Amino acid sequence: MACRSSRPPEEERSGTSSLNNARLATTCRYLFIRFRSHGRRLQVSFVETRRADGRVRHEHVAGLGSIEVALTVADRLAFWKGAHERFARLGNRIDGETRGRLMGAVHERIPMVTPEEQQALQRENLEADEKFWADLHDLHAGTVEDTKGLATKVERNIAKGQAELAKAAERRDAARAARERLDRGEDVVSGLGKRMTSRDLVKIMKDAGWKPADFRNAARLGEIHRLGGSDELVTEIIKRHRASELAASRAVLRRRRQGSGFESNGGG
């Protein structure tokens, strides 16, 4: 509390005093911290009370921030960081003693974070971060392994197809060379046997492991290519592969939970 009395300027110059007490101006100032609850938050402000000529006036000086009423370590740490900055900006209005008193009043309601609390918070957050990134790492690792498996299957199919492609190309080139020699009047041994027909093609593909569904699919692929839908087909395959992967993961998890009795215990 700081009070100051002053006489009117003309009395100060003359050295006389007025008999009228109403002319004696007295001003008292007091600084305090105001706490107000708004829902789940506590708002803190810096208020100055002035008593002038028998009347009390309140002036809002600055807001010191707000905090959740749970007063967690993380929230208190953030609150006090901002509060210290605001107190520093008010250095021209309050002295060191007043500042200490006001900060003590805030501390009684919102305790400052101790070094032990800060270290515990750091450990908790770092453990949570470690678990988060470990889980993400495992997720990506699973995706990579699945993709590698798919890539291996694709590579095997490509290698098998390339082998058949080379064999067909060799037979094609041999037939072409024999025809060209025959056109030049040379003697040619081949070409006297039975011609290869579509039935022969079907037999060759069956020997390679094709099933009726493969032949039907080959016919569809041929028509799609003829209609210019090859790129659209690739996009659709990728989308359906992803959908199948999601459905498979749900199915496996459901079976595992049922097998362990997890769902019956209310954990599903």
For each residue, the residues with C-beta under 8 A, 3 or more apart:
1: 28 29 30
2: 28 29 30
3: 26 27 28 29 51
4: 26 27 28
5: 24 25 26
6: 25
7: 11 12 17 18 23 24 25
8: 11 12 18 23 25
9: 12 13
10: 13 14
11: 7 8 14 15 16 17 18 23
12: 7 8 9 15
13: 9 10
14: 10 11
15: 11 12
16: 11
17: 7 11
18: 7 8 11 23 24
19:
20: 23
21: 24
22:
23: 7 8 11 18 20
24: 5 7 18 21
25: 5 6 7 8 52 53
26: 3 4 5 51 52 53
27: 3 4 50 51 52
28: 1 2 3 4 50 51 52
29: 1 2 3 48 49 50 51
30: 1 2 48 49 50
31: 46 47 48 49 61 94 98 102
32: 47 49 102 105
33: 44 45 46 47 64 102 105 106 109
34: 44 45 46 47
35: 42 43 44 109
36: 42 43 45
37: 41 42 43 69
38: 41 42 43 66
39:
40: 68 69 70
41: 37 38 66 67 68 69
42: 35 36 37 38 66 67 68 69 109 110
43: 35 36 37 38 63 65 66
44: 33 34 35 63 64 65 66 67 79 83 106 109 110
45: 33 34 36 60 61 62 63 64
46: 31 33 34 60 61 62 63 64 86 90 102
47: 31 32 33 34 58 59 60 61
48: 29 30 31 58 59 61
49: 29 30 31 32 56 57 58 59
50: 27 28 29 30 56 57 58 59
51: 3 26 27 28 29 54 55 56 57
52: 25 26 27 28 55 57
53: 25 26
54: 51
55: 51 52
56: 49 50 51
57: 49 50 51 52
58: 47 48 49 50
59: 47 48 49 50
60: 45 46 47 63
61: 31 45 46 47 48 90 93
62: 45 46 86 89 90
63: 43 44 45 46 60 66 86
64: 33 44 45 46 82 83 86 87 106
65: 43 44 79 82 83 86
66: 38 41 42 43 44 63 79
67: 41 42 44 71 75 76 78 79 110
68: 40 41 42 71 72 75
69: 37 40 41 42
70: 40 75
71: 67 68 75 76 110 111
72: 68 75 76
73: 76 77 113 117 118 120 121
74: 77 78 121
75: 67 68 70 71 72 78 79
76: 67 71 72 73 79 80 110 111 112 113
77: 73 74 80 81 113 118 121
78: 67 74 75 81 82
79: 44 65 66 67 75 76 82 83 110
80: 76 77 83 84 110 112 113
81: 77 78 84 85
82: 64 65 78 79 85 86
83: 44 64 65 79 80 86 87 103 106
84: 80 81 87 88
85: 81 82 88 89
86: 46 62 63 64 65 82 83 89 90
87: 64 83 84 90 91 99 102 103
88: 84 85 91
89: 62 85 86
90: 46 61 62 86 87 93 94 99
91: 87 88 94 99
92:
93: 61 90
94: 31 90 91 98 99 102
95: 98 99
96: 99 100
97: 100 101
98: 31 94 95 101 102
99: 87 90 91 94 95 96 102 103
100: 96 97 103 104
101: 97 98 104 105
102: 31 32 33 46 87 94 98 99 105 106
103: 83 87 99 100 106 107
104: 100 101 107 108
105: 32 33 101 102 108 109
106: 33 44 64 83 102 103 109 110
107: 103 104 110 111 112
108: 104 105 111
109: 33 35 42 44 105 106
110: 42 44 67 71 76 79 80 106 107
111: 71 76 107 108
112: 76 80 107
113: 73 76 77 80 117 118 121
114: 117 118
115: 118 119
116: 119 120
117: 73 113 114 120 121
118: 73 77 113 114 115 121 122
119: 115 116 122 123
120: 73 116 117 123 124
121: 73 74 77 113 117 118 124 125
122: 118 119 125 126
123: 119 120 126 127
124: 120 121 127 128
125: 121 122 128 129
126: 122 123 129 130
127: 123 124 130 131
128: 124 125 131 132
129: 125 126 132 133
130: 126 127 133 134
131: 127 128 134 135
132: 128 129 135 136
133: 129 130 136 137
134: 130 131 137 138
135: 131 132 138 139
136: 132 133 139 140
137: 133 134 140 141
138: 134 135 141 142
139: 135 136 142 143
140: 136 137 143 144
141: 137 138 144 145
142: 138 139 145 146
143: 139 140 146 147
144: 140 141 147 148
145: 141 142 148 149
146: 142 143 149 150 245
147: 143 144 150 151
148: 144 145 151 152
149: 145 146 152 153
150: 146 147 153 154 241
151: 147 148 154 155
152: 148 149 155 156
153: 149 150 156 157
154: 150 151 157 158
155: 151 152 158 159
156: 152 153 159 160
157: 153 154 160 161
158: 154 155 161 162
159: 155 156 162 163
160: 156 157 163 164 208
161: 157 158 164 165
162: 158 159 165 166
163: 159 160 166 167
164: 160 161 167 168 208
165: 161 162 168 169
166: 162 163 169 170
167: 163 164 170 171
168: 164 165 171 172
169: 165 166 172 173
170: 166 167 173 174
171: 167 168 174 175
172: 168 169 175 176
173: 169 170 176 177
174: 170 171 177 178 190
175: 171 172 178 179 190 191
176: 172 173 179 180
177: 173 174 180 181
178: 174 175 181 182 188 190 191
179: 175 176 182 183 191
180: 176 177 183 184
181: 177 178 184 186 187 188
182: 178 179 185 186 188 191
183: 179 180
184: 180 181
185: 182
186: 181 182
187: 181
188: 178 181 182 191
189: 192
190: 174 175 178 193
191: 175 178 179 182 188
192: 189
193: 190
194:
195:
196: 200 201
197: 200 201
198: 201 202
199: 202 203
200: 196 197 203 204
201: 196 197 198 204 205
202: 198 199 205 206 215
203: 199 200 206 207
204: 200 201 207 208
205: 201 202 208 210 214 215
206: 202 203 209 210
207: 203 204
208: 160 164 204 205
209: 206
210: 205 206 214 215
211: 214 215
212: 215 216
213: 216 217
214: 205 210 211 217 218
215: 202 205 210 211 212 218 219
216: 212 213 219 220
217: 213 214 220 221
218: 214 215 221 222
219: 215 216 222 223
220: 216 217 223 224
221: 217 218 224 225 233
222: 218 219 225 226
223: 219 220 226 227
224: 220 221 227 229 230 233
225: 221 222 228 229 230
226: 222 223
227: 223 224
228: 225
229: 224 225 232 233
230: 224 225 233 234
231: 234 235
232: 229 235 236
233: 221 224 229 230 236 237
234: 230 231 237 238
235: 231 232 238 239
236: 232 233 239 240
237: 233 234 240 241
238: 234 235 241 242
239: 235 236 242 243
240: 236 237 243 244
241: 150 237 238 244 245
242: 238 239 245 246
243: 239 240 246 247
244: 240 241 247 248
245: 146 241 242 248 249
246: 242 243 249 250
247: 243 244 250 251
248: 244 245 251 252
249: 245 246 252 253
250: 246 247 253 254
251: 247 248 254 255
252: 248 249 255 256
253: 249 250 256 257
254: 250 251 257 258 263
255: 251 252 258 259
256: 252 253 259 260 262
257: 253 254 260 262 263 267 268
258: 254 255 261 262 263
259: 255 256
260: 256 257
261: 258 264 265
262: 256 257 258 265 267 268
263: 254 257 258 266 267 268
264: 261
265: 261 262
266: 263
267: 257 262 263
268: 257 262 263
